[in-house]
Amino acid sequence: MPGIWETHMTFSQRSRTLFKTIAVVLALALPTALAISSADARVGGGMSSGSRGSRTYSAPPSTTTAPGSTSQFNRTYTQPGAGMNSAASAPARGGLFGRAGGFMGGLAAGFLGAGLLGMLFGGGLFGGLGGLSSILGLIIQIALVVLVVRLAMSWWQRRHAPRAAYANADSGAGPGPQTNYRSGLGGGLGGGLGGFGFGANNAPLEIKPDDYEAFERLLGEVQAAWSNEDVAKLHTLATPEMVSYFEQDLAQNRTRNVINKVTNVKLLQGDLAEAWREGETDYATVALRFALTDKTVDRNTGAIVAGGEQPGEATEIWTFARRPGTGWELSAIQQTN
């Protein structure tokens, strides 16, 4: 019955053509999807960036707000000095699966894409295709491969989290955190200063209520300027180094044709880790836990491509710097482990 065989062959050829087209699309899209999904969109990109003067490679003391360890800097202009922690002799580069195009992350995605493209030359990803059942089986295998790659990336990031440099930080690197007499919203000083806790002021540099107000205000203003892509405003709120990182991240967003919007920022809790003076520059490192709505939208249509309207929380370590005759400005953002 030639007619039946011809019909079957035509159907098989069309199925193979369709599946090859799908394979090409997946091969091109998967590396990008893996890279985007591993990044945080809010200001700073979920990375540790900036400088803390001579303490850039020293551990900020843990606090009630951030009791765990703090990530090393992924991006910093400060070079390691002779008196700095030898375990942190170089800034972290984000690991093999790091956000900035890590080697293994791109390699894994590349292999997966290459396997999909290999279908165009016969043999498929894991063997020959013998009809519709093989196509469905291959789709399941692809899903399993993606799942395994994502789990492997997550495991590798946890295993290589930069904890060693901070786990045994020298006790002489700086005083411990101030006693937190206020946590959460309200209470103390008529409920002012949002969620900041402060007490003994036993740090070498005294941090006063007005300073805490400035830190809380900068938290909101930096996020707002970032969301508006207002680089001129960012220059008035952060150091030139931090603004250079913001500009890099904003340029990446423009390349992807998206805008990151961070709104409804509200400080929930905060306390001072340490404060000190170097020459004429004052530094204050503060742990911040804050609520926010973080979403990334298409620059043309406004459609949400990441995040959403659901409020979330973040805990970060922010360092502020102040020079004579100027106010506080953001000098560094670090992530907590």
C-alpha positions in Angstrom: 0.0 0.0 0.0 2.2 2.8 -1.2 -0.2 5.5 -0.2 0.0 4.7 3.4 3.8 4.5 3.4 4.1 7.9 1.6 1.7 9.5 4.1 3.7 8.1 7.0 7.0 9.3 5.5 5.5 12.8 4.9 4.3 13.0 8.5 7.7 11.8 9.8 9.6 14.4 7.8 7.3 17.2 8.9 7.7 16.1 12.6 11.5 16.1 12.2 11.5 19.5 10.6 9.3 20.9 13.4 11.3 19.4 16.1 14.6 20.7 14.6 13.1 24.2 14.6 12.2 23.8 18.2 15.7 22.6 19.0 17.3 25.6 17.4 15.1 28.0 19.4 15.9 26.1 22.6 19.6 26.1 21.8 19.6 29.9 21.4 17.3 30.6 24.4 18.6 28.3 27.1 22.0 29.9 27.7 20.3 33.3 28.0 17.6 32.0 30.3 20.1 30.4 32.6 22.1 33.6 32.8 19.1 35.8 33.5 17.5 33.5 36.1 20.7 33.4 38.2 20.8 37.2 38.7 19.1 39.5 41.2 17.6 42.5 39.5 17.5 45.1 42.3 20.1 47.8 42.7 23.6 46.3 42.9 22.4 43.2 40.9 22.5 41.0 44.0 26.3 41.3 44.0 28.8 42.6 46.6 30.3 45.8 45.2 32.2 48.8 46.4 34.8 49.6 49.0 35.1 49.9 52.8 38.4 51.7 52.9 41.2 49.7 54.6 38.5 47.2 55.8 37.4 46.2 52.3 38.9 42.7 52.8 37.9 42.4 56.5 34.7 41.0 57.8 32.0 43.3 59.0 30.9 42.1 62.4 27.7 40.1 62.5 24.6 41.8 63.9 21.1 41.0 65.1 19.8 42.0 61.6 22.5 40.0 59.8 23.8 37.3 62.1 25.4 35.3 59.4 28.6 35.8 57.3 29.0 38.4 54.6 30.1 37.8 51.0 33.4 39.1 49.8 33.4 41.8 47.1 32.7 40.7 43.6 33.6 44.2 42.3 35.9 46.6 44.1 38.6 49.2 43.1 40.4 48.6 46.4 43.6 46.5 46.1 44.5 44.1 48.9 47.1 45.6 51.3 49.8 44.1 53.4 47.7 44.3 56.6 44.6 42.8 55.1 43.2 39.3 55.6 45.5 37.0 53.5 42.6 34.6 52.9 40.9 37.4 50.9 43.9 38.4 48.8 41.8 39.0 45.8 38.2 40.0 45.2 35.8 37.2 44.3 35.0 36.8 40.7 31.6 35.1 41.2 32.9 31.5 40.9 32.7 29.2 38.0 28.9 29.7 37.9 29.2 33.4 38.7 26.7 36.1 37.5 29.3 37.8 35.3 29.4 35.0 32.6 30.8 32.2 34.8 32.8 29.6 32.9 31.0 26.5 33.9 27.5 28.0 33.6 28.2 29.1 30.1 29.9 25.8 29.3 27.0 23.7 30.6 24.5 25.8 28.7 26.7 25.6 25.6 26.9 21.9 25.7 23.1 21.6 26.0 22.6 24.0 23.1 25.2 22.1 21.1 23.4 18.8 21.8 20.1 20.3 20.5 21.7 21.8 17.4 23.3 18.4 16.8 19.8 17.1 15.8 20.2 19.1 12.6 23.0 16.8 11.6 21.3 13.6 12.6 21.6 11.4 15.7 19.7 13.8 18.0 20.7 14.8 21.5 20.9 11.3 22.9 20.3 9.1 20.0 18.2 8.6 16.9 14.6 9.8 16.7 12.2 7.0 15.8 8.9 8.7 15.6 6.6 10.8 17.8 7.4 8.7 21.0 11.1 9.4 20.6 10.4 13.1 20.3 8.4 13.1 23.5 11.0 11.1 25.2 13.7 13.6 24.1 11.7 16.5 25.4 11.5 14.8 28.8 15.3 14.2 28.7 15.9 17.8 27.9 13.8 18.9 30.8 15.8 16.5 33.1 19.1 17.9 31.8 18.0 21.5 32.5 17.0 20.4 36.0 20.3 18.7 36.7 22.3 21.6 35.4 20.3 24.1 37.6 20.8 21.8 40.7 24.5 21.5 39.9 24.9 25.2 39.6 23.1 25.8 42.9 25.2 23.2 44.6 28.5 24.7 43.2 27.5 28.2 44.3 26.8 27.0 47.9 30.0 24.9 48.0 32.1 27.8 46.9 30.4 30.6 48.8 33.2 32.9 50.0 33.0 32.2 53.7 36.5 31.3 54.6 37.9 34.9 54.6 35.2 36.0 57.0 34.7 33.0 59.2 37.8 33.8 61.2 38.1 37.5 60.8 40.7 39.1 63.1 39.1 40.5 66.3 41.3 43.5 65.9 39.8 44.5 62.6 37.2 46.5 64.3 34.9 46.6 67.2 31.8 44.4 67.5 28.3 45.6 66.6 26.5 48.0 68.8 23.9 46.6 71.2 20.6 46.7 69.4 18.1 48.3 71.7 15.4 48.6 69.0 14.3 46.0 66.4 11.5 46.3 64.0 9.3 49.3 63.3 8.2 51.7 66.0 9.5 52.2 69.5 12.1 54.5 70.9 12.5 58.2 70.1 8.8 58.4 69.2 9.1 55.7 66.5 11.5 57.7 64.4 14.4 56.2 62.5 12.4 53.4 61.0 13.8 50.0 62.0 17.2 51.0 63.2 18.5 49.7 66.5 21.2 51.6 68.3 22.5 51.8 71.8 26.0 51.9 73.4 27.8 53.7 70.5 30.9 52.0 71.5 32.4 52.2 68.0 35.4 54.6 67.5 33.1 56.9 65.5 29.9 58.0 67.2 26.8 57.4 65.0 24.0 59.7 66.0 20.2 59.6 65.4 20.6 62.0 62.5 23.0 59.6 60.9 20.6 56.7 61.1 17.9 58.9 59.5 20.4 59.6 56.6 21.0 55.9 56.1 17.3 55.1 55.9 16.7 57.9 53.5 19.6 56.8 51.3 18.2 53.3 51.2 15.0 54.6 49.6 16.6 57.3 47.4 19.2 55.0 45.9 16.5 52.5 45.0 14.3 55.2 43.5 17.1 56.7 41.4 18.1 53.2 40.2 14.5 52.5 39.1 14.3 55.8 37.2 17.7 55.2 35.7 18.7 58.6 37.0 22.5 58.5 36.9 22.8 62.2 37.7 20.9 61.6 40.9 22.9 58.5 41.7 26.1 60.6 41.6 24.7 62.7 44.5 23.9 59.6 46.6 26.8 57.2 46.0 30.6 57.2 45.5 31.9 57.4 41.9 32.9 53.8 42.2 29.4 52.6 43.1 27.9 54.8 40.3 30.2 53.1 37.8 28.8 49.7 38.8 25.3 51.0 38.6 26.0 52.3 35.1 27.3 48.9 34.0 24.2 47.2 35.3 21.9 49.7 33.7 23.7 49.3 30.4 23.1 45.5 30.6 19.4 46.2 31.2 19.3 48.4 28.1 20.9 45.7 26.1 18.2 43.3 27.2 15.6 46.0 26.6 14.3 45.9 30.1 13.9 48.2 33.1 14.2 47.1 36.7 11.6 48.8 39.0 12.1 48.7 42.8 9.3 50.2 44.7 7.6 50.2 48.1 11.0 50.2 49.8 10.6 50.2 53.6 13.2 49.5 56.3 12.1 46.8 58.6 15.2 46.4 60.8 18.7 47.7 60.8 21.7 48.0 63.1 25.2 49.3 63.1 28.0 46.7 62.4 30.9 49.1 62.8 31.9 52.7 62.3 35.4 54.2 62.1 37.4 57.1 60.7 40.3 56.9 58.2 42.1 60.2 57.7 39.3 62.6 56.9 36.8 60.0 55.8 34.1 58.5 58.1 32.8 55.0 57.4 29.7 53.3 58.8 28.7 49.7 57.9 25.0 49.0 58.6 23.0 45.8 58.3 19.6 46.5 56.6 16.5 44.3 56.3 14.0 45.9 54.1 10.8 45.2 52.2 10.5 46.0 48.5 8.6 45.2 45.3 11.1 44.1 42.7 10.1 43.6 39.1 11.7 43.8 35.7 9.6 45.0 32.8 9.9 45.2 29.0 11.1 48.6 28.0 8.6 48.9 25.2 5.5 47.1 26.3 5.8 47.3 30.1 5.1 43.6 30.4 6.7 42.0 33.5 9.5 39.7 32.5 10.9 38.9 35.9 9.8 39.4 39.5 6.3 40.7 40.1 4.0 42.8 42.2 4.3 40.5 45.2 6.3 42.3 48.0 9.5 40.6 49.2 12.3 41.1 51.6 16.1 41.5 51.4 18.9 41.7 53.9 22.1 43.4 52.8 25.1 45.1 54.3 25.5 48.7 53.2 28.6 50.9 53.9 28.3 54.6 53.9 31.2 57.2 53.6 31.3 60.8 54.6 34.0 63.4 54.0 34.3 66.8 55.6 31.6 69.2 54.5 29.6 66.5 52.8 26.8 64.2 53.7 26.8 60.4 53.8 27.0 58.5 50.5 26.7 54.9 49.6 30.2 53.3 49.4 29.5 49.6 49.2 26.7 46.9 49.1 27.4 43.4 50.4 25.2 40.3 50.3 24.7 38.1 53.3 25.3 34.3 53.2 
